[in-house]
């Protein structure tokens, strides 16, 4: 289930994004980016619709993921049903 980022309190959203960024350990190229820059980048992706916040009832967890990946997984689940 997609959770609209606008439904999440700003502090909670920032904490969720920070957790995601720290967990992913993404490589940002030749120079390291500050946490605030990484959070801002993810927020832009959320606002642009490239990234979505997904709640899994099965795993009782929340995650950020590229929208295309989410849609692909949904199509695979629908095909398997």
N, CA, C and O of each residue as an XYZ file, in Angstrom:
324
protein
N       0.844     -1.163      0.000
C       0.000      0.000      0.000
C       0.898      1.238      0.000
O       1.816      1.339      0.814
N       0.637      2.171     -0.903
C       1.400      3.416     -0.959
C       0.827      4.402      0.052
O      -0.383      4.619      0.117
N       1.715      4.988      0.830
C       1.338      6.017      1.798
C       1.767      7.366      1.215
O       2.958      7.562      0.974
N       0.844      8.297      0.983
C       1.251      9.605      0.467
C       2.186     10.310      1.463
O       1.900     10.377      2.659
N       3.291     10.826      0.956
C       4.252     11.487      1.851
C       3.623     12.695      2.539
O       4.071     13.104      3.610
N       2.587     13.265      1.926
C       1.917     14.417      2.522
C       1.086     14.039      3.745
O       0.676     14.914      4.508
N       0.831     12.739      3.938
C       0.068     12.272      5.096
C       0.948     12.043      6.318
O       0.450     11.692      7.388
N       2.250     12.241      6.164
C       3.193     11.963      7.245
C       3.709     13.284      7.795
O       4.083     14.175      7.033
N       3.730     13.412      9.131
C       4.244     14.620      9.777
C       5.685     14.870      9.331
O       6.452     13.929      9.128
N       6.042     16.141      9.182
C       7.358     16.522      8.654
C       8.518     15.883      9.418
O       9.449     15.371      8.797
N       8.482     15.902     10.754
C       9.555     15.294     11.553
C       9.636     13.788     11.303
O      10.725     13.231     11.166
N       8.492     13.147     11.244
C       8.451     11.705     10.995
C       8.979     11.399      9.598
O       9.728     10.440      9.411
N       8.594     12.201      8.632
C       9.066     12.008      7.263
C      10.587     12.154      7.192
O      11.266     11.346      6.559
N      11.113     13.188      7.846
C      12.572     13.379      7.864
C      13.274     12.186      8.498
O      14.288     11.718      7.982
N      12.745     11.694      9.608
C      13.347     10.531     10.270
C      13.295      9.296      9.380
O      14.258      8.531      9.321
N      12.190      9.102      8.696
C      12.033      7.961      7.792
C      13.047      8.045      6.650
O      13.682      7.050      6.300
N      13.190      9.230      6.080
C      14.146      9.406      4.979
C      15.568      9.212      5.469
O      16.366      8.566      4.791
N      15.904      9.756      6.633
C      17.255      9.581      7.183
C      17.550      8.099      7.413
O      18.640      7.626      7.092
N      16.601      7.380      7.958
C      16.776      5.945      8.184
C      17.016      5.228      6.862
O      17.899      4.377      6.759
N      16.232      5.575      5.861
C      16.371      4.971      4.532
C      17.754      5.260      3.948
O      18.418      4.355      3.442
N      18.180      6.500      4.017
C      19.474      6.899      3.458
C      20.608      6.169      4.170
O      21.535      5.679      3.524
N      20.540      6.096      5.487
C      21.593      5.414      6.251
C      21.614      3.921      5.954
O      22.683      3.321      5.840
N      20.447      3.328      5.829
C      20.342      1.895      5.577
C      20.822      1.520      4.188
O      21.478      0.494      4.011
N      20.500      2.347      3.201
C      20.854      2.055      1.818
C      22.348      2.165      1.560
O      22.884      1.433      0.727
N      23.032      3.070      2.263
C      24.467      3.231      2.045
C      24.796      3.552      0.603
O      25.782      3.051      0.062
N      23.986      4.374     -0.018
C      24.124      4.677     -1.433
C      25.403      5.449     -1.719
O      25.819      6.298     -0.931
N      26.014      5.150     -2.842
C      27.209      5.845     -3.302
C      26.777      7.095     -4.062
O      26.001      7.011     -5.014
N      27.272      8.237     -3.648
C      26.885      9.507     -4.266
C      27.977     10.075     -5.160
O      27.982     11.273     -5.443
N      28.892      9.241     -5.602
C      29.916      9.704     -6.522
C      31.218     10.029     -5.828
O      31.536      9.480     -4.773
N      31.969     10.934     -6.438
C      33.312     11.250     -5.956
C      33.320     12.004     -4.635
O      34.267     11.879     -3.859
N      32.284     12.781     -4.371
C      32.249     13.544     -3.123
C      31.088     13.073     -2.250
O      30.037     12.661     -2.741
N      31.310     13.148     -0.964
C      30.283     12.736     -0.009
C      29.297     13.882      0.175
O      29.680     15.051      0.143
N      28.044     13.546      0.366
C      27.002     14.547      0.576
C      26.612     14.571      2.048
O      26.652     13.547      2.729
N      26.236     15.748      2.528
C      25.741     15.892      3.892
C      24.367     15.235      3.987
O      23.654     15.120      2.990
N      24.006     14.809      5.188
C      22.716     14.165      5.410
C      21.568     15.056      4.924
O      20.623     14.570      4.303
N      21.651     16.349      5.204
C      20.580     17.269      4.793
C      20.410     17.264      3.274
O      19.285     17.342      2.780
N      21.511     17.173      2.532
C      21.444     17.126      1.068
C      20.785     15.831      0.596
O      19.984     15.836     -0.339
N      21.125     14.740      1.242
C      20.549     13.441      0.876
C      19.047     13.429      1.146
O      18.264     12.943      0.329
N      18.654     13.969      2.303
C      17.230     14.037      2.655
C      16.486     14.907      1.643
O      15.397     14.550      1.193
N      17.071     16.035      1.292
C      16.439     16.933      0.316
C      16.285     16.240     -1.038
O      15.274     16.416     -1.716
N      17.282     15.458     -1.426
C      17.227     14.744     -2.698
C      16.077     13.738     -2.701
O      15.335     13.644     -3.678
N      15.932     12.991     -1.615
C      14.855     11.994     -1.530
C      13.495     12.694     -1.496
O      12.537     12.217     -2.105
N      13.409     13.824     -0.786
C      12.143     14.570     -0.758
C      11.752     15.028     -2.159
O      10.577     14.973     -2.521
N      12.720     15.478     -2.946
C      12.421     15.885     -4.326
C      11.904     14.699     -5.129
O      10.992     14.838     -5.944
N      12.497     13.528     -4.891
C      12.048     12.324     -5.597
C      10.630     11.931     -5.172
O       9.837     11.477     -5.996
N      10.314     12.107     -3.883
C       8.954     11.843     -3.410
C       7.965     12.805     -4.052
O       6.918     12.395     -4.551
N       8.310     14.098     -4.034
C       7.420     15.111     -4.609
C       7.237     14.918     -6.106
O       6.162     15.181     -6.645
N       8.291     14.457     -6.778
C       8.211     14.226     -8.219
C       7.531     12.923     -8.587
O       7.245     12.678     -9.759
N       7.269     12.080     -7.590
C       6.591     10.814     -7.837
C       7.511      9.688     -8.273
O       7.040      8.609     -8.634
N       8.826      9.924     -8.245
C       9.778      8.882     -8.641
C       9.984      7.844     -7.540
O      10.335      6.697     -7.819
N       9.767      8.250     -6.297
C       9.919      7.384     -5.124
C       8.601      7.402     -4.363
O       7.936      8.435     -4.287
N       8.227      6.266     -3.805
C       6.997      6.174     -3.012
C       7.298      5.564     -1.646
O       8.291      4.860     -1.464
N       6.426      5.849     -0.703
C       6.505      5.247      0.627
C       5.509      4.094      0.639
O       4.325      4.275      0.358
N       6.009      2.906      0.969
C       5.201      1.699      0.888
C       5.090      1.048      2.260
O       6.092      0.827      2.940
N       3.856      0.744      2.654
C       3.612     -0.001      3.887
C       3.265     -1.432      3.519
O       2.392     -1.673      2.686
N       3.951     -2.377      4.142
C       3.672     -3.798      3.922
C       2.895     -4.332      5.117
O       3.415     -4.397      6.231
N       1.657     -4.711      4.877
C       0.851     -5.302      5.948
C       1.410     -6.655      6.355
O       1.381     -7.014      7.533
N       1.920     -7.409      5.384
C       2.480     -8.726      5.647
C       3.677     -8.643      6.596
O       3.781     -9.413      7.550
N       4.569     -7.710      6.322
C       5.791     -7.581      7.132
C       5.670     -6.516      8.222
O       6.576     -6.342      9.037
N       4.548     -5.810      8.226
C       4.332     -4.704      9.160
C       5.533     -3.770      9.158
O       6.112     -3.464     10.200
N       5.891     -3.328      7.954
C       7.052     -2.448      7.796
C       6.743     -1.356      6.786
O       5.789     -1.438      6.012
N       7.584     -0.333      6.821
C       7.444      0.772      5.893
C       8.779      0.939      5.183
O       9.837      0.739      5.779
N       8.725      1.309      3.902
C       9.941      1.416      3.118
C       9.753      2.462      2.035
O       8.628      2.753      1.628
N      10.844      3.018      1.580
C      10.841      3.879      0.416
C      11.386      3.067     -0.743
O      12.339      2.304     -0.585
N      10.781      3.234     -1.904
C      11.271      2.504     -3.070
C      10.923      3.253     -4.344
O       9.966      4.028     -4.374
N      11.698      3.024     -5.397
C      11.353      3.636     -6.677
C       9.955      3.195     -7.108
O       9.595      2.026     -6.976
N       9.181      4.133     -7.617
C       7.799      3.835     -8.005
C       7.742      2.738     -9.057
O       6.870      1.871     -9.002
N       8.663      2.766    -10.017
C       8.669      1.754    -11.071
C       8.865      0.358    -10.487
O       8.218     -0.591    -10.930
N       9.743      0.221     -9.504
C       9.978     -1.075     -8.865
C       8.717     -1.538     -8.143
O       8.354     -2.712     -8.218
N       8.054     -0.627     -7.449
C       6.811     -0.974     -6.754
C       5.760     -1.472     -7.743
O       5.113     -2.492     -7.508
N       5.592     -0.745     -8.852
C       4.600     -1.138     -9.853
C       4.946     -2.485    -10.478
O       4.065     -3.301    -10.746
N       6.230     -2.705    -10.704
C       6.675     -3.982    -11.265
C       6.354     -5.127    -10.311
O       5.875     -6.181    -10.729
N       6.622     -4.910     -9.031
C       6.326     -5.949     -8.029
C       4.840     -6.202     -7.939
O       4.422     -7.347     -7.770
N       4.031     -5.166     -8.046
C       2.584     -5.335     -8.010
C       2.105     -6.139     -9.208
O       1.240     -7.005     -9.070
N       2.659     -5.861    -10.385
C       2.290     -6.610    -11.600
C       2.658     -8.090    -11.438
O       1.884     -8.967    -11.821
N       3.839     -8.367    -10.870
C       4.267     -9.750    -10.669
C       3.352    -10.478     -9.695
O       3.025    -11.648     -9.897
N       2.937     -9.778     -8.628
C       2.039    -10.385     -7.649
C       0.666    -10.652     -8.281
O       0.057    -11.694     -8.039
N       0.195     -9.714     -9.082
C      -1.097     -9.882     -9.744
C      -1.055    -11.050    -10.732
O      -2.020    -11.803    -10.863
N       0.073    -11.187    -11.421
C       0.234    -12.288    -12.379
C       0.295    -13.631    -11.690
O      -0.171    -14.631    -12.238
N       0.860    -13.672    -10.500
C       1.005    -14.924     -9.747
C      -0.334    -15.359     -9.120
O      -0.513    -16.529     -8.782
N      -1.249    -14.428     -8.973
C      -2.528    -14.748     -8.325
C      -3.454    -15.509     -9.210
O      -4.564    -15.846     -8.798
